[in-house]
Amino acid sequence: MADYWGVKRIGQRMGVCESTIRAWHRSKGFLMYKRTRQYLKPSWYTNDQLVHAWELSRCLSDRLAEDARRAEVKKRVTT
């Protein structure tokens, strides 16, 4: 399991820029948190397990949204 320290490195891991990672954290619940290394100031941190958990939750969220959308379309068609 790899550790990722700092928004720049986390962005590299995810293949996006720093501002996108910050936006995902605010709007999509991307799993990262402030953590302190010995004698250093707090820095954003995540790891492969947290990234994987976030990706799984996004899959579920997207599926539920799609199911709700289909149910709404079906409801409009049948009424």
C-alpha positions as CSV (number, residue, x, y, z in Angstrom):
1,M,0.0,0.0,0.0
2,A,1.4,3.3,-1.1
3,D,1.1,6.6,0.9
4,Y,0.6,9.9,-0.8
5,W,1.5,13.1,1.0
6,G,0.4,16.5,-0.3
7,V,-2.2,17.6,-2.8
8,K,0.3,17.6,-5.6
9,R,1.3,14.0,-5.1
10,I,-2.3,12.9,-4.5
11,G,-3.2,14.6,-7.8
12,Q,-0.4,12.8,-9.6
13,R,-1.7,9.5,-8.2
14,M,-5.2,10.3,-9.5
15,G,-4.0,11.8,-12.8
16,V,-5.6,15.2,-12.2
17,C,-4.4,18.6,-11.0
18,E,-4.3,19.9,-7.5
19,S,-7.4,22.1,-7.8
20,T,-9.4,19.0,-9.0
21,I,-8.4,17.0,-6.0
22,R,-9.5,19.8,-3.7
23,A,-12.8,20.1,-5.6
24,W,-13.3,16.3,-5.3
25,H,-12.6,16.5,-1.6
26,R,-15.3,19.2,-1.2
27,S,-17.9,18.1,-3.6
28,K,-17.5,14.3,-4.1
29,G,-16.1,13.3,-0.7
30,F,-12.6,12.3,-1.9
31,L,-10.9,10.6,1.1
32,M,-7.9,12.6,2.3
33,Y,-7.2,14.2,5.6
34,K,-4.6,16.4,7.3
35,R,-1.9,14.4,8.9
36,T,1.4,15.4,10.6
37,R,4.7,13.7,10.0
38,Q,7.3,14.0,12.7
39,Y,8.6,17.6,13.0
40,L,6.7,18.8,9.9
41,K,3.5,20.8,9.5
42,P,0.2,19.0,8.8
43,S,-0.2,17.9,5.2
44,W,-2.9,16.3,3.2
45,Y,-2.6,12.6,3.2
46,T,-4.3,9.5,1.5
47,N,-3.3,6.0,0.6
48,D,-4.3,3.3,-1.9
49,Q,-6.9,1.8,0.5
50,L,-8.6,5.2,0.9
51,V,-8.5,5.8,-2.8
52,H,-10.0,2.4,-3.5
53,A,-12.7,2.9,-0.9
54,W,-13.6,6.2,-2.4
55,E,-13.8,4.7,-5.9
56,L,-16.1,1.9,-4.7
57,S,-18.4,4.5,-3.1
58,R,-18.5,6.5,-6.3
59,C,-19.5,3.4,-8.2
60,L,-22.3,2.7,-5.8
61,S,-23.4,6.4,-5.8
62,D,-23.4,6.5,-9.6
63,R,-25.4,3.3,-9.9
64,L,-28.0,4.5,-7.4
65,A,-28.3,7.8,-9.3
66,E,-28.7,5.9,-12.6
67,D,-31.4,3.6,-11.1
68,A,-33.3,6.6,-9.8
69,R,-33.1,8.3,-13.2
70,R,-34.4,5.1,-14.9
71,A,-37.2,4.8,-12.4
72,E,-38.3,8.4,-13.1
73,V,-38.2,7.9,-16.8
74,K,-40.3,4.6,-16.5
75,K,-42.7,6.4,-14.2
76,R,-43.2,9.2,-16.8
77,V,-43.7,6.8,-19.6
78,T,-46.3,4.6,-17.8
79,T,-48.4,7.5,-16.5
